[in-house]
Amino acid sequence: GRLLADSGVFDINYAITTSGSVVHIIGIAQDQQEVDRVIGHASDVAYVRRIVRHIVLKDDPSRQQAADS
């Protein structure tokens, strides 16, 4: 819940799923600070033991190639 309340995070850019104590975060971050904030919020949750990130930066070159092809 706290992640979605953070005005520094564009929550619409993320899909978050949990499986037991593992959190999977999939999304596109505006910048590295946003990545850090998202990971920070996720690790604040009491039951989370592991965070699996599938986050790319908005201006990541590999994202551009994927969009072009």
Secondary structure, 3 states (H helix, E strand, C coil): CHHHHCCCCCHHHEEEEEECCEEEEEEEECCHHHHHHHHHHHHCCCCCCEEEEEEEECCCHHHHHHHHC
